[in-house]
Amino acid sequence: MRRVYCDHAATTRCHPEVARRVYEYLTEYYGNPSSIHAVGRQARKGVEEARAQVAALIGAQPSEIFFTSGGTEADNWALRGAMAANRAKGNHLIISPFEHHAVLDTALALEREGYEVTMVEVEPGTGIIRPEALLAAMRPTTVLISIMAVNNEIGTVQDIAALCAAAKAKDPDVIFHTDAVQAAGYILLDVKKLGVDLLSISSHKIYGPKGVGALYVRKGFRFGPGLTTGGGQERKMRAGTENVPGIVGFGLAAEIAARELERRAAHAREMRDRFLRGVLAIEGVRLNGVDPFVHPELRHPGNANVSVEGVEGEALLLRLDMAGVYASSGSACTSGSLQPSHVLLAVGCSRETAQSSLRFSFGDENTAEDIDYAVEQFAKSVEFLRKLAAPGR
């Protein structure tokens, strides 16, 4: 049976060069980077080289990169570190209603702890945030704004530079964070041009190992230490022995991603568009989010999210899985939930539409033949499930 992986927004296969580098640091260069002997210094060298590689991917300085256990920790740290260190300014933060749960749930937890949270208004259907909507949500007590660069479910690309510039024109002291986990490696990121103070990225979305990410922290504003205590690692900002194999793998993955960005984005877009042309020709299949054939710059090049009239998304997902086509019913972090996607609800989809939706995300390993097979199995699965739901027809 053919196997077609269409879930690159959930995770990616580790690049062979990256896997080899990780193995080297598991078996040969295994020192603790805090140790002052030669083995430790060798590990430290690997960590600092990786820091420079990750910084280069987003146009930052190496001293502005702090390694974490992944995008989720980076998001948690961004919100908690900013709010805790700036209590004198206020207790208000702004997020969008379709953030990844790493931001959304952290904001809601902060709200339970006494902070005030505002969900900025988004454009129905697309989730685009307009600067005027963001400005309307701001208060004198606003400490932090967190808006994701690219949505993980429907692929909407926000104009972070415009949003950040508008916010800082109104209040130069406001802190701006963006979750760029889905953007990195597919959309050019330059923290200086974006103007952001904080930015989160993750290794395993760019063909690196799992369990490692990074938080960019711009120099020159008040920001608190990480979520762990007990050591002086990461320049006394995040305690805990560094995940050296993961970090060096992340560094190499970032270097390759920077070099391959245009090619990877073009390939993902070609595969995505081929898939959409096929499935949107099926009766009752509709696209969720920005139309990439009209505004390709406003959607992640590899993202497709569709709903199927008369078919339960989970049933279709399982049927495709049996045929060797692997997709998602939403964010991989919440795919076990029976609740409809909060992202689709946030952009105005009905619960029925949200529960009939699947996300397909394409990457390097997909071929035109893979896409044609995926479209064929999608059509067969939809036909089968519709007949099952209405056996008398």
N, C-alpha and C positions, 0 to 999 in steps of 0.2 A: 504494500500500500504506500502510495506517495504521502510524504509528510511535508506540510506547508505551514511554516511558522509565521503568523500574522499578528504577533503580539509584542512588537519591539518597544512599545511604550511601557510595557510591564518590565521587561528586562531584555538584555541582548546576550548573545553568545560571546564569551571572552575571546578577544582577538588572539590568534596563536602566538604572536610575538609577546603579547602581554602575559599570556599564561606561562610562557617560558621564563619571563622576567620574575613573575611571582614565585615560581618554583625555585629559582636561584636563591631568592631571599628567604625561602623556607628551609633550604637545605645547605646552602653554602655561606650566605651572608646573614646569619641568623642572630647577630648580636642585638643587645638592647641599646638603642641609640642614646640612652642616658649614661651608659658606661663610658669611662674615659680611656679604656684600653683600645688596642687596635681593632678588635672585632666590633666593639661598640662604635668606634669612629667610622668604620666602614658602613654600618647600618645608618648612622647619622648622615653620612654623605648621600646615601640613597634617598633618604627622606627629604633632604634639602634640595636635591636635584628635582625630585618630584614636585616640590612646592613651586619651584621656578617654572616647571612645565605646565602645571595647572594654572598658575598666574598668567602665563602667556596666552592660554586659551581664551581668557576673558579680559585681557588688557590691563591686568593688575600688577602690582609689585609683589614679589614673593613674601615680603614681610606682612602683607595684608591677607594672606591665606592661612586659615586655620583648619586643620584636618578634623573630621568628625567620623562617626560611624555610618553616616549616610545622609541623604537629603532630609529625612525626617528629623534627625537630631539637629541639623543645621537650621531648619525652620523653627523648631522649638527654641533653640538658643537665640535666634534672631529676635523673636518676639519677647521672650522673657528677659534676655539681656538688655534690650532697649528699654523696655518698660520699667524694669527694676532700677536701672541706673539714672532714670530721668523723672523720678517721682516729683521733684520740685517743679517741673514744668506742667505736669498734669497726669491724668489717668485714662486718657481716651486713645483708642486705636481704631483704625479703619481697615477693613478687609473687603474683598469681594465675596459674594455669596457662593461662588463656585471655585473657591480655592481647594487645593488638595487638603485632605483631612489633617495632615501634619500642621497646617496653618489654621484651618477652621476649628479643629478640636482644641488646639492650644489657646486660640482666642476665646473660645467659649469657657475653657477652664479659667482663664484670667478674669472673665466676666463674673464667674462664680466667686472669685477671690476679691471682688470689689472694683475691678476696672470696668470702664464703659466701652462697649464695642458697637460700631456702626457698620452695617453692610451697605456698601456703596451701590447705587442703582446701576444695572447693566442693561444693555440694549437687548430687547427680546429677540430670540432666534439665534443671535450670534454671540452674545455675552460681551460685546465690545463695551469698554468703559470710556466715556467722554470726559475730557478735562473739567467741563463745567459741572458734571455730576460729582466728581471727586471734590471740587472746590466747595460745593454746596454741603458736603458731608463734614468738612473740616470745622474745627472749633479752636479757640485760643488754647484749650487744654489738650489738643491732639499731639501726642508724642510720636506715634508711629503709623505709617501707612504700609500695608503689605498687599501687593498685587502681583499675581503670577505672570511671568512673561509669556508663557504658552500653556494653555489649559491641557491637562493630561487626558481628558475624555473626548472633547470635541475639537481640540487643536487650535483654538482661537489664539491669535497672536496679538498681544496688546502693544500699543505704542508707549512703552515704558518711558522712553526719553521725554515725550510730550507730557505725560502724566506727572513725572517727577519734576520737570521744569515748572509746570503750572503750580504744583503744590509748594515748591520752594520759593516761587515768586510771591506767593501769599504768606508763607511762613518759612523763612530761611532755616529755622531751627528744627523743623519737622524732619524726622528720620524716615527714609524710604527704603523698604526691603522688597526684593523680588525673588520669588521662587523660580529659578531658571533651569530646573532639573530637566524639563522636557525640551528646552530650547538649546541647551549646550550640544555642540557637535552638529547641529543642523541649521542653526540661525546664528549669524555673526553677533558676538557679544563683545562689547567694549565698555567696561564699567565707567570709564571717564566720559564717554559720549552719552551713556545712559544717565549718568548723574546720580546713581544710586549710592546709598551708604552701606547696604548689606545685600548680598546675593548668595543664594544656595545652589549648589550643584551636586551631582551624584555620579559615581564611577560606573555603576552597572548599566546605566542608560547609554553609555558611549563605548560599549564593548570592553569595559574594564571589569575588575572583580567586584563582587557584592561585598557589602559591609564596610564601605568607605565612601566618604563624601567630603565636602569642604564648604566653609563659610567664608566669603570675602567680607572683610570688615575695613571700611575706609578709615584711614587715619584722621584724627582730629575731631571726634565727637565722643560723648560719654556713652560707654557700652560696658555691660557687666560680663564677668567671667561665665564659663560654661556651666553645664548642669551637674558636673561631677567635682568632687573635692578629694584631696588626698595626695596630690603630687604637683610638681612644677612643670609638667609637660606643656607643649605648645605655648611657650613663653609665658607660663603661669596662668594661662587662660582656660585650659582644659586638662584636667587631671586624668592620668591613666597612660600606661605604656602604649606607645604608638603601634598601630597595626602596620608594621613595616612592609611585609609582603603586599598587603592591600594598597598601601600608599604608593609604593614604587610602581605597582601595576596601574594604578590610577594615573600616575604621572605620565607613563608611556602611552596609555590610552588617550590622554588629553593631547599629547604631542601629535599622535596619529590623527586624532579628530580634527585638530587645527589644520593639518596638512590636507586632509581628505574632505573637508567640510563641503566644498562646492560640489564635488563629485557625489558624495553621499546624499546630499540634499536633492540633486538632480535625479539620481537613481530612485530614491524613495518616492519622489513626485511622479516619475514615470510609472512606477508600479501602482501607486495609489490611484492615479487617473485611469489607468487601464482597468483596475478593479471597479471603480465607480461607474465607468461607462458600461460595464457588464451588468452590475447588479441593479443600477437605477433603471435599466430597461425592463426589469421585472415589475409587473403590475403590483401596486401597493407598497413599493419600497421607496422610502423618502430619505433624503439626506438631512442630518442634524448639524446645525452650525453654519459657518460661512461657506458659501459656494466657491470652491477652489477654481472653478472654471471661469468665474467672474472676477474674484479677488484672490488670486493665488498667494499674494504677499500676506494675507490676513489669516492664513491657515498653515499649520505645521505641514511640511511637504509629505510626510508619511502617514498622516492621520485621515481615517475615514470612519464616520460614525453614522450608522443607518438604522432606521426603524422599519419593521415589517408589519403591515396591517394584517391582523388576524393570526399572528404567531407570537407566542411567548418567547422572549429573548433567551431565557435559560434553556428552553427546550431546543431552540435552534442551535445554541452553543454546544449542547451535548451531541446533537445530531452531526454537526460539523466535526466535532472531536472524533466521533466514530469513523468519519471519512478521512481523518488525518489532516484536517484544517483547524488550526489552533488560533482562536481569537479570544475576545474578552467581552464580558457584559458590562464593563466599566473599568474603573481603577482596579488594578490588581490587589491593592491594599484593602478593598472592600468587596471583592467579587464573591465572597461567601455570604454576603448580606442579601436578604430577600427584599430589602427596601429599594424602591426605584432610585435611580441616580439623582443625587442632589444637584449635580451640574445641569442635567437636562431640565429638572424642575425649575432651577434658577433662571433659565433662559426662556421659560414659558411653555415647555412641553407638558402635555397632560400626563397623568400617572400611567395611563394605558400606553401612550407612546413611549414613555421612558422605560416601561417594563418590556417593550417589544424591541428594544434597541441593542445593538452590538457595536463594539469598537474593533476595528481592524487597523493595525499599524505596521508599516512596511519598512524594510531595511535592507542591508547589504546582501544578505543571503538569498533574497527573493529573486526569481527569474520570471520572465514573461510566461513561460510554461507553467510555473507555479500559480501565477495569477489566473490564468485561464482555467486551471484545475479548480482553484478556489471558487471562481465564479460558477463553474459547472456544478460543483457540490452544493453551493449556496442555493442555486435554483432548484436542484433536486430536493434539497432538504425543506425548502419553503413549500414546494408542491406536496411533499409527503405530509408535512405537519398540517397544512390546510385541509387536506383530505381527511386526515385523522380527526380534526376538529369538527368536520361536517361530513360524516360518513355517508349521509343520504344523498349528497349532491353528485 
